[in-house]
């Protein structure tokens, strides 16, 4: 059986790329004319398959996509930001005015 390492990334916009011949290529949806990504309800969250206690056994990452397919990556770089780290637009505006008021008082 021939196996190859599957390398991919989910970019900051949630789009899926898979390495082909040394270059990251965007993956197209089979059902719509757009790229595959986390904006689709069929796109799952990556999860580690490291269930062994053997240090020689490399952990892999599973990603469930359309039609019940599962991609198993040797290396998946998830570049999306954690929503908990993001500021709500009202927080950004408040911080701007707080800084402006601090500057005017000084």
C-alpha positions in Angstrom: 0.0 0.0 0.0 1.4 3.4 -1.0 0.8 6.1 1.5 1.8 9.8 1.3 1.9 12.5 3.8 -1.0 14.8 3.5 -0.1 18.4 4.4 -2.6 21.3 4.4 -3.7 24.5 6.0 -6.8 26.4 6.9 -6.0 30.0 6.2 -7.1 33.0 8.3 -10.3 33.2 6.2 -11.2 29.6 6.9 -10.3 28.3 3.4 -8.8 24.8 3.0 -5.5 24.4 1.1 -3.7 21.1 0.4 -0.1 20.8 -0.7 0.3 19.4 -4.2 3.7 19.2 -5.8 5.2 21.5 -3.2 2.6 24.3 -3.5 -0.5 25.0 -1.4 -3.6 24.7 -3.6 -7.1 25.9 -2.6 -9.6 23.1 -2.6 -12.8 23.6 -4.6 -16.2 22.5 -3.3 -17.8 19.6 -5.2 -21.3 21.1 -4.8 -20.9 24.9 -5.2 -18.6 27.1 -7.3 -16.4 28.2 -4.5 -13.5 27.1 -2.3 -13.9 24.6 0.5 -13.9 26.2 3.9 -15.3 26.7 7.4 -18.2 28.8 6.1 -19.8 25.6 4.9 -22.0 23.7 7.4 -20.4 20.4 6.2 -16.9 21.5 7.2 -15.9 20.1 10.6 -13.4 21.2 13.2 -10.0 19.6 13.0 -9.3 17.1 15.7 -6.2 15.2 16.7 -6.1 11.4 16.4 -3.3 11.0 18.9 -4.8 8.2 21.1 -1.6 6.2 21.6 1.0 6.3 24.3 3.7 5.4 21.8 6.0 8.4 21.2 7.1 7.0 17.8 3.4 7.1 16.6 3.0 10.5 15.1 -0.3 12.3 15.8 -2.5 13.0 12.8 -5.3 15.5 12.3 -8.7 14.4 11.0 -11.0 16.9 9.2 -14.5 15.9 8.3 -15.8 17.5 5.1 -18.7 17.0 2.6 -20.4 13.6 2.1 -18.9 12.1 5.2 -15.4 12.2 3.8 -12.5 12.4 6.3 -9.2 13.9 5.4 -6.3 12.7 7.6 -3.4 15.1 7.7 0.1 14.5 8.8 0.4 18.2 9.2 -2.5 20.7 9.2 -1.8 24.3 10.0 -4.9 26.0 11.3 -4.3 29.7 10.9 -7.7 30.9 11.9 -7.9 33.2 14.9 -9.6 32.2 18.1 -12.9 34.2 18.4 -12.2 34.6 22.1 -9.1 36.7 21.1 -11.1 39.0 18.9 -12.6 42.3 20.1 -16.2 43.1 19.4 -16.6 46.2 17.3 -18.1 48.1 20.2 -15.0 47.2 22.3 -12.7 48.6 19.6 -14.7 51.9 19.4 -14.7 52.2 23.2 -10.9 51.6 23.4 -10.4 54.3 20.7 -12.4 56.9 22.7 -10.8 55.9 25.9 -7.4 56.5 24.4 -8.5 59.7 22.8 -9.9 61.0 26.2 -6.7 60.0 28.0 -4.7 61.9 25.4 -6.9 65.0 25.7 -6.6 65.0 29.5 -2.8 64.9 29.4 
